[in-house]
């Protein structure tokens, strides 16, 4: 099963560098990494080039002009350039643990997408991690317990690696809420079937929810990756949300419809 990890980024080279270190440290390196760059400047390109030169993992850089928040469009462009069978989505401010890719592969199943969880790092802890280049992806559970006691992270439960039968992981197959592209995986042919992300979502918010709802409309069900494959989400300032009301309205209309194909989507790039 050819696997690609698509990581979305925009002008956070320090955070992206930490995330790339996490991917370079994966215990399963049989995957392609595609950086979906929503218009970053040369500083981001330099970071990517440094990791490409190390030749530890295969990295591709897909860039589009900066015209505001267009995550849907850059993810579609990234999907189009890969021939992988299975695609894992994450963000450039999310650091994977060393078994992130391997565990996602284990959860892959026909007619199911996988929704993972995240651990939020506090503002002060994020600043410290970035300044000191702390390899948090290598930390033991004991260190995370101490970090939680200090208030550096919001919760411990995602670190609990618990074996769960498929029946438990499939307990909410039609739930769209809280499935986010900072930690999500699905088959590429299912993404093609629903025409990828809907690029009518411009500005921050809900383009990932729209994708999930359309996957559900297309009879692709949700499988949980809780207690097996979290990401470490670095703190960031709240994004500009001036288009959120419009996006909420668009999502509400989507939920009323059985339509699962994006009107402005992936087919532009295939």
C-alpha positions in Angstrom: 0.0 0.0 0.0 1.6 3.2 -1.2 1.2 5.9 1.4 1.5 9.7 1.3 1.4 12.1 4.2 0.1 15.6 3.1 1.2 18.3 5.5 -0.4 21.8 5.1 1.8 24.8 6.0 1.9 28.6 5.7 4.8 30.7 6.9 5.7 28.8 10.1 9.1 27.4 9.1 10.1 26.9 12.8 7.1 24.7 13.5 7.4 22.9 10.1 11.0 22.1 10.9 9.9 20.4 14.2 7.2 18.5 12.3 9.7 17.3 9.7 12.0 16.1 12.4 9.1 13.9 13.6 8.5 12.5 10.2 12.3 11.8 9.7 12.2 9.8 13.0 9.2 7.5 12.0 9.8 3.8 12.6 8.1 3.1 9.3 9.7 5.3 6.6 7.9 3.7 3.6 5.9 6.8 2.8 6.0 10.0 0.8 5.7 13.4 2.4 4.0 16.1 0.4 4.2 19.6 1.8 1.1 21.5 0.8 2.3 25.1 1.0 -0.4 27.8 0.9 1.9 30.6 -0.3 4.8 30.7 2.2 7.9 32.7 1.6 11.4 31.5 0.9 12.1 30.7 4.6 9.8 27.7 4.3 11.4 26.5 1.1 14.8 26.6 2.7 13.6 24.3 5.6 12.1 21.9 3.1 15.3 21.8 1.0 17.4 21.1 4.0 15.3 18.0 4.8 15.2 16.9 1.2 19.1 17.0 1.2 19.2 14.6 4.1 17.4 12.0 2.0 15.9 10.3 5.0 12.4 10.4 3.5 11.0 11.4 0.2 9.7 15.0 0.4 7.8 16.9 -2.3 6.9 20.6 -2.1 3.7 21.8 -3.7 3.2 25.6 -3.6 0.5 28.1 -4.6 0.4 31.8 -4.6 -0.6 33.5 -1.4 -4.1 34.8 -1.9 -5.3 34.3 1.6 -6.3 31.1 3.4 -6.9 28.5 0.7 -6.3 25.2 2.4 -8.8 23.4 0.3 -7.1 24.4 -2.9 -3.5 23.5 -1.8 -4.6 20.1 -0.4 -6.3 19.3 -3.7 -3.1 20.2 -5.6 -1.1 18.0 -3.2 -3.5 15.1 -3.7 -3.2 15.5 -7.5 0.6 15.1 -7.5 0.8 11.9 -5.5 -0.1 8.4 -6.8 -0.3 6.9 -3.3 -3.2 4.5 -2.5 -3.7 5.9 1.0 -3.4 9.5 2.2 -2.8 10.8 5.7 -3.5 14.5 6.4 -1.8 16.7 9.0 -0.6 20.2 9.4 2.8 21.9 9.6 2.3 22.8 13.2 1.5 19.3 14.3 4.4 17.0 15.4 3.9 13.3 14.9 5.1 10.6 17.3 7.6 8.0 15.9 4.8 5.4 15.3 2.3 7.9 13.7 2.5 6.6 10.1 2.8 2.9 11.0 -0.3 3.0 13.3 -2.3 4.9 10.6 -1.4 2.2 8.1 -2.7 -0.5 10.5 -6.1 1.3 10.7 -6.5 1.5 6.9 -9.6 -0.3 5.8 -11.7 -0.2 2.6 -14.8 2.0 2.8 -13.6 3.8 6.0 -11.7 7.0 6.7 -9.8 7.5 10.0 -10.1 10.4 12.4 -7.3 10.9 14.9 -6.8 13.1 17.9 -4.4 15.8 19.0 -2.6 17.1 22.2 -2.6 20.9 22.4 0.6 22.5 23.7 0.3 25.7 25.7 1.6 29.0 24.3 4.5 29.3 26.7 5.5 25.6 26.2 5.3 26.0 22.4 7.6 29.0 22.5 10.1 27.0 24.6 10.0 24.0 22.4 10.6 26.0 19.3 13.3 28.2 20.8 15.3 25.3 22.2 14.4 22.8 19.4 13.2 20.3 21.9 12.5 16.9 20.3 9.2 16.4 22.0 8.3 13.6 19.5 10.8 11.4 21.4 9.5 12.1 24.9 8.4 9.2 27.1 5.0 9.0 28.7 6.6 9.9 32.1 7.8 13.2 30.7 4.3 14.0 29.4 2.8 13.3 32.8 5.1 16.0 34.3 4.3 18.3 31.4 0.6 17.9 32.1 1.1 18.6 35.8 2.8 21.9 34.8 -0.1 22.8 32.5 2.0 22.6 29.3 -0.5 20.4 27.5 -4.2 20.1 27.7 -4.6 16.3 28.2 -2.8 13.0 28.6 -5.4 10.5 27.3 -4.2 10.5 23.6 -0.8 9.2 24.8 -2.5 6.0 26.2 -1.8 3.4 23.6 -4.7 1.1 24.0 -5.6 -1.9 21.8 -9.1 -1.5 20.6 -11.2 -3.9 18.6 -12.5 -2.6 15.3 -16.0 -2.7 16.7 -15.1 -0.1 19.3 -13.3 2.1 16.8 -16.4 2.0 14.6 -18.8 2.9 17.3 -19.6 6.3 15.7 -19.5 5.6 12.0 -21.6 8.6 10.9 -20.1 11.3 13.2 -18.6 14.2 11.3 -17.9 16.4 14.3 -14.3 16.7 15.5 -12.8 15.0 12.4 -10.1 17.3 11.4 -7.4 17.3 8.7 -4.7 17.9 11.3 -5.0 14.1 11.9 -7.1 12.2 9.3 -6.6 9.5 6.7 -8.5 8.1 3.8 -8.1 6.3 0.5 -7.1 8.4 -2.5 -9.8 6.8 -4.7 -12.4 7.9 -2.2 -11.1 11.4 -2.4 -11.3 11.3 -6.2 -14.8 10.0 -5.9 -16.0 13.0 -3.9 -13.8 15.4 -5.9 -11.5 16.2 -3.0 -11.9 19.4 -1.0 -14.5 22.0 -2.0 -12.6 25.2 -2.9 -15.6 27.3 -2.4 -14.5 27.3 1.2 -12.1 30.3 1.3 -10.8 31.7 4.6 -10.4 29.7 7.8 -12.9 27.0 8.7 -14.9 24.0 7.9 -13.5 22.8 4.6 -12.4 19.6 6.4 -15.9 19.2 7.9 -17.4 19.6 4.4 -15.1 16.8 3.1 -16.1 14.5 6.0 -19.8 15.0 5.4 -19.4 14.3 1.7 -17.4 11.1 2.5 -20.3 10.0 4.7 -22.8 10.9 2.0 -20.7 8.6 -0.3 -21.0 5.7 2.2 -17.5 6.0 3.5 -17.7 5.6 7.3 -15.7 6.9 10.2 -13.1 4.9 12.2 -11.5 6.3 15.3 -7.7 6.6 15.8 -8.1 7.6 19.5 -5.5 6.1 21.9 -3.3 5.0 19.1 -2.0 7.8 16.8 -2.2 11.4 18.2 -0.3 14.5 17.0 1.3 17.2 19.1 -0.4 20.5 18.1 1.8 23.5 18.6 0.1 26.7 19.9 -0.7 29.4 17.3 -2.7 32.6 17.3 -6.3 32.3 16.2 -6.7 32.6 12.5 -8.7 35.4 10.8 -12.3 34.1 10.9 -14.1 36.8 8.9 -15.3 34.2 6.4 -16.5 31.7 9.1 -20.1 32.8 9.1 -20.3 32.3 5.3 -18.6 28.9 5.6 -21.0 27.8 8.3 -23.9 28.6 6.1 -22.3 26.7 3.2 -21.8 23.7 5.5 -25.4 23.9 6.7 -26.6 23.6 3.1 -24.2 20.7 2.6 -25.7 18.8 5.5 -29.2 19.2 4.1 -28.1 17.7 0.7 -27.2 14.2 -0.3 -24.7 15.6 -2.9 -21.2 14.3 -2.3 -19.2 15.7 -5.2 -17.4 19.0 -4.7 -18.5 21.5 -7.4 -15.0 23.1 -7.4 -12.6 20.5 -6.4 -9.8 18.0 -7.2 -10.7 17.4 -10.9 -9.2 20.7 -11.9 -5.7 19.3 -11.2 -6.0 15.7 -12.4 
